Amino acid sequence: MKRFFSLVLTCVMLLCLATGCGGGKDDSAQTPPPADNSGSSAPAAGDSSGEAWKPEKTINIYMTHGAGGDTDYMGRQLATALEGVLGVSVVVTNVTGSNGATCMQQYKDGETDGYTLIATNTAALNGNEATSMVDFGYDAFEPVAVYGIQSGENIVVPADAPYDDLQGLLDASKANPGQIRYGISTGGGVYIQACVLTNLGGAQFNIIDAGDGAARLTALLGGEVDATSLPYSTAADYIENGQLKSLCTCLSKAPDLLPDQKSASETIPELQIDTEYVVLAPKGTPANIVSALNAAILEATSTDSWKTMVNEYCLQNPFVLNVEDTVANLKNQRDLFQSFVPFL
């Protein structure tokens, strides 16, 4: 019996030596890799096995604004570009209402598998929160990417209007209180703009909710409103053919390719609204999926064709941010819109 136990003990010792005495090999395999301090602002696009996330079915982008407007146009351009990068269909569906609040409320807690995205603009995202149309902001989502700057909300009037600049419009409204009908979209950047014009510029408009950019253009051309704010890209053809004229841009600076535009801040310093285009994912979407989607957007918007489109439509140069810079940008935008709250 002693000889038997001695033999067993010898086998056990030999086994321990062969396996590194207690499974040290397995412990090493479970040790997490060192943190990546390379300076990359976006998390690595991989799952727990280190494989990059790649979509395998249709990605749905829910658009907060109606067809024909600049936010819809840019979202559809992005969807087309992404299809070439990701190799799957990217479908845009318009879910309109309440300046984008309907869509954002409906999908902010949607599926978190990377196949549900929301496309909107920062004026709607931050404006709806500032005006209390919704009780959430950008941090109710997982920001994916800011992917462009609007050509600028321009204060636009019929070409035969008797004023040629913002001060002239303000003076006319004061001389005729309630007679100049100013078209807005309740809750967002254009509504906030109208409040600033009223409370800081002394305007005495008849404020009318005329819908989003495409609807406001129709209302202005049809004589339903006398003035409104429109993305320059939406109004450009009508300005160039002499039906409308722009009094000023509300951007903090004129578009890159239209540097001589007058700025609203020359008359009302506080009136500076830089509307940007942004893609969001539902809260809880894993960081590796967000990172992979951001990388795809960066690639899709790095082409010459994208630059040409942005130059021609937005009159801007391409402006696309990684995940970290997108979050920082949205925070800055939110702070700006919160500064407007006392004037609302």
Buried (B, 14 or more C-beta within 10 A) or exposed (E): EEEEEEEEEEEEEEEEEEEEEEEEEEEEEEEEEEEEEEEEBBBBBEEEEEEEBEBEEEBBBBBBBBEBBBBBBBBBBBBEBBBEBBEBEBEBEBBBBBBBBBBBBBBBEBEBBBBBBBBBBBBBBBBBBBBEBBEBBBEBBBBBBBBBBBBBBBBBBBEEBEBEBBBBBBBBBEEEEEEBBBBBBBBBBBBBBBBBBBBBBEBBBBBBBBBBBBBBBBBBBEEBBBBBBBBBBBBBEBBEEEBBBBBBBBBBEBBBEBEEBBBBBEBBEBBBBBBBBBBBBBBEBBEBBBBBBBBBBBBBBEBEEBEEBBBEBBBBEBBBBBBBBBBBBBBEBBEBBEEBEEBB
